[in-house]
Amino acid sequence: MTRSKKKGTLPVIDPYIPANGNFGYRVSRYELDLEYKVAINRLAGTATITAVTLAALRSFTLDMSHALSVTKVTVNGRRPAQFRSSQNKLHIGLADAVPAGAAMSIVVRYGGSPRPIRSHWGEVGFEELTEGVLVAGQPNGAASWFPCDDHPSAKASFSIRISTESPYYALANGELVSKRARAGMTTWTYEQAEPTSTYLMTLQIGLYGRHRMAKNGVPMHALLPDRLRRNFDQDFADQPKMMKLFVKLFGPYPLATGYTVVITDDDLEIPLEAQGISIFGANHCEGRGSSERLIAHELAHQWFGNSVTAQRWRHIWLHEGFACYAEWLWSEHSGGRTADEWAHHYYQRLADSPQDLLLADPGPRDMFDDRVYKRGAITLHVLRRHIGDDNFFALLRDWTERHRHSTAVTDDFTGLASNYTNDSLRPLWAAWLYSTELPSLDFSP
C-alpha cells in the first residue's frame, strides 16, 4: 500500500471526504443480514463482502461507525491476526498476505445502536424517526449502518435481508425477492443487482402502506402512512408524467425494479435520493402541490447522480446542476415558466450572491450550496442554447447511456459535448465551470 509523504498516513482518495474510502481492494458485492428492533434502536447483523485485491495485502480497512461494535471477522474463512475499530474505521490485520488479484470474502458480525455520522453537512446516515427509521446516506453516511468502502466511485451489487417487528414495513433498494413472517418478526429480502454507490443504499422502516401508482412503462410505487394518502394523490399526481418526459429526454429509466417514493410520518428538512427510491417528509405532502419541483428533482437524480455518479465529490454539479435543470424542463413541459425564464430568474439571484464559487470544484463546505445547483443548471441552459435542442438532448441521452451505472468526471461530460458541435466549447467551460466570476447570460463561445 502506497504511503504519503507524511509518515504513517495514507493518501486521501477524495479531499472532500478525506477519512472515507479504502485502499488495496475493490468490492463487487455486499450481502447484509440484519435484524433491527425499532423500540430500542438495536441493530445486529452480518455483512459478507466480496472483493478482489488490487495489491498484495497484509492489512486493510473498512469504513464503519464507532457506534457499531464488531464481534467477529473472517477473511476467506479464516480469522485475521487482529481487528480493531478506531475513528470510524475497522482495521483488519491478516496472518498471511493475500496476493494481488485474489478474491476476498470478508465476513463481519456486528451490532449496536446506530446513529448518524457527524459531518460538514450535519448528521448523515442512519436516523431514528418517531415511529421507525430512515437512512440518508449522502455523502458519507453508509458506514453508519454497515461496514463498507464508502466512496461514490466504489459501486457494487447488494443483497439486503432485514428482519424487524411485523407491524412495520421495511424497504431497501432493489427488488423484493422474499417476505416471511415468524414469531412477531417479518424478514424482507431485497436484491439490488445494478452497481450502486454505498451512499445510495438505504433502509426505510415505518408504519407504511404500499400503493402502486399509474403504470407508465416503469413500475412506480409509493410507501406512506395512511393518513397522508389523500394529500399524496394530489401532490404526486403528475409524477408518472414526469417519468414519461424524463425517459424521453434523458433515455431509458436506468433500473429494472422501478421507482418508489417514501413519505415519512415525520417532517424532513429536505427530500433525499437513493438508488431507485426518493424519500420525502410529511411536510412535502400537504395537498397543496408546493413540492412539485422537488418531486421532479429527486426523480431526475435516478439518471444524474444515481446511475451516472460523480467519481469524486468535486464533480457534484454533474448531479445537482442536472437535477435542477430537470426541474426547469418539467416546468417548461407542464405549462409553467420556461427553462429560459428560470435561467434569467436565478441568474439574477447568482448576480446578487458572492462571486467566489468555482462550479467544477466548489470545495467540501460549499458542495451543497444552492449556487452549485443553480449555476450548474444555467451552465446546461447556456450549452443548450448554443448547440440547439436536438444536439443537447441527444448529448444527455448519450451521457446517461455511456456512463450507465458507472462513474464520471466533469472532463468526461465536456469531452462528450464536443462531439455535438463544430465550435470549440472551451470558452464556455472556462467561463462557467472554471471561473468564479459570473459570465453574461448571453455568453457565446
Secondary structure, DSSP 8 states (H G I E B T S, - for coil): ----SSTT----S-TTSTT---SSEEEEEEEEEEEEETTTTEEEEEEEEEEEESS-EEEEEEE--TTEEEEEEEETTB--SEEEEETTEEEEEEEEEE-TT-EEEEEEEEEE----EEETTEEEEEEEETTEEEEE-TTT-GGGTS-B--STT-EEEEEEEEEEETTSEEEESSEEEEEEEETTEEEEEEEEEEEEEGGG--EEEES-EEEE---SSS-EEEEE-GGGHHHHHHHTTTHHHHHHHHHHHH-S-S-TT-EEEEE-SS--SS-EEETTEEEE-GGG-SSS-TTHHHHHHHHHTTTBTTTEEESSGGGTHHHHHHHHHHHHHHHHHTTS--HHHHHHHHHHHHHTS-S---TT---GGGTT-HHHHHHHHHHHHHHHHHH-HHHHHHHHHHHHHHTTTEEE-HHHHHHHHGGG-SS--HHHHHHHTS-SS---TT---
